[in-house]
Amino acid sequence: MLLQDKKAQTSLEFLIILLIVMVIAITVVATLTSTFDINIAMHKTKNLTLKYIAGYNHSYSINTINYVFDNDNLDMIVYLNKGLETNCPIVPDDYNYTTLTNGLLDRTKFDNISISLECI
């Protein structure tokens, strides 16, 4: 009978350790999820911008894409080099960012996403 109690105690200790490991794993995954969401948003924005530039044979190029986020809001600014163009695209909707923003709102944890363009 004494032997069975030790097995039960070992099983209980194993379950407690397993539970602690699972809590740590869930915490790490939850932390990484926000990083994944930002990476998805940056990647999709870059691809859509490059697709637009290539589709209209513009000489713009992407200099950088900066972002600022706080818990539920993501603000991105796409900085374009003008190249041979004399003007900056005035209307970000030409780049179809509204559709992209709506898609990102469904796929990521962000409640508000804004994307703007600036030329250098």
C-alpha positions as CSV (number, residue, x, y, z in Angstrom):
1,M,0.0,0.0,0.0
2,L,2.9,2.4,0.7
3,L,4.2,1.8,-2.8
4,Q,0.9,2.9,-4.4
5,D,1.0,6.2,-2.5
6,K,4.4,7.0,-3.9
7,K,3.2,6.4,-7.5
8,A,0.2,8.7,-6.9
9,Q,2.5,11.4,-5.5
10,T,4.8,11.0,-8.5
11,S,1.9,11.3,-10.9
12,L,0.6,14.4,-9.1
13,E,4.1,16.1,-9.2
14,F,4.4,15.2,-12.9
15,L,1.0,16.8,-13.6
16,I,1.9,20.0,-11.7
17,I,5.2,20.3,-13.6
18,L,3.4,19.7,-16.9
19,L,0.9,22.4,-16.0
20,I,3.6,24.9,-15.2
21,V,5.4,24.1,-18.5
22,M,2.1,24.6,-20.4
23,V,1.5,28.0,-18.7
24,I,5.0,29.1,-19.7
25,A,4.5,27.9,-23.2
26,I,1.2,29.7,-23.6
27,T,2.7,32.9,-22.2
28,V,5.6,32.8,-24.7
29,V,3.2,32.1,-27.7
30,A,0.9,35.0,-26.6
31,T,3.9,37.3,-26.5
32,L,5.1,36.2,-30.0
33,T,1.6,36.6,-31.5
34,S,1.9,40.4,-31.5
35,T,5.2,40.1,-33.2
36,F,3.7,37.8,-35.9
37,D,0.8,40.3,-36.4
38,I,3.2,43.1,-37.0
39,N,5.3,41.0,-39.4
40,I,2.2,40.0,-41.3
41,A,1.0,43.7,-41.6
42,M,4.5,44.9,-42.7
43,H,4.9,42.1,-45.3
44,K,1.4,42.6,-46.8
45,T,1.9,46.4,-47.0
46,K,5.3,46.0,-48.7
47,N,3.9,43.5,-51.2
48,L,0.9,45.6,-52.0
49,T,3.0,48.7,-52.5
50,L,5.5,46.9,-54.7
51,K,2.7,45.4,-56.7
52,Y,1.2,48.9,-57.3
53,I,4.5,50.4,-58.3
54,A,5.3,47.6,-60.7
55,G,1.8,47.6,-62.2
56,Y,1.9,51.2,-63.1
57,N,5.6,51.3,-64.1
58,H,6.3,54.0,-61.6
59,S,9.9,54.7,-60.7
60,Y,9.1,54.9,-57.0
61,S,10.9,52.6,-54.6
62,I,10.3,51.8,-50.9
63,N,12.8,53.4,-48.7
64,T,11.4,52.2,-45.3
65,I,8.2,51.2,-43.6
66,N,8.0,52.5,-40.1
67,Y,5.4,51.5,-37.6
68,V,4.2,52.5,-34.1
69,F,1.9,50.2,-32.2
70,D,0.2,50.1,-28.8
71,N,-1.8,47.1,-27.7
72,D,-4.7,47.5,-30.2
73,N,-3.5,50.2,-32.7
74,L,-1.0,50.0,-35.5
75,D,0.1,53.0,-37.5
76,M,2.4,52.4,-40.5
77,I,4.1,55.0,-42.7
78,V,5.5,53.9,-46.1
79,Y,8.4,56.1,-47.1
80,L,8.9,56.1,-50.9
81,N,11.8,57.4,-52.9
82,K,10.5,59.4,-55.8
83,G,13.0,58.3,-58.4
84,L,12.2,59.9,-61.7
85,E,8.7,60.9,-60.6
86,T,8.2,64.5,-59.7
87,N,5.2,64.1,-57.4
88,C,4.4,61.8,-54.6
89,P,1.2,59.7,-54.9
90,I,-1.3,61.9,-53.1
91,V,-4.0,59.4,-52.5
92,P,-3.0,56.3,-50.5
93,D,-6.3,54.7,-51.7
94,D,-4.6,54.4,-55.1
95,Y,-2.5,51.7,-53.4
96,N,-5.7,50.0,-52.2
97,Y,-4.7,50.3,-48.6
98,T,-8.3,50.4,-47.5
99,T,-8.9,46.9,-48.6
100,L,-5.6,45.8,-47.1
101,T,-6.5,47.5,-43.8
102,N,-9.8,45.7,-43.6
103,G,-8.2,42.4,-44.4
104,L,-5.5,42.9,-41.7
105,L,-8.2,43.8,-39.1
106,D,-9.7,40.4,-39.7
107,R,-6.4,38.5,-39.5
108,T,-4.6,40.3,-36.7
109,K,-5.3,41.3,-33.1
110,F,-5.3,45.1,-33.9
111,D,-8.5,47.1,-33.7
112,N,-7.3,50.1,-35.6
113,I,-4.8,50.1,-38.5
114,S,-3.7,53.1,-40.5
115,I,-1.3,53.2,-43.4
116,S,0.0,56.4,-44.9
117,L,2.5,57.4,-47.6
118,E,5.3,59.9,-47.6
119,C,7.8,60.7,-50.2
120,I,11.5,61.4,-49.6
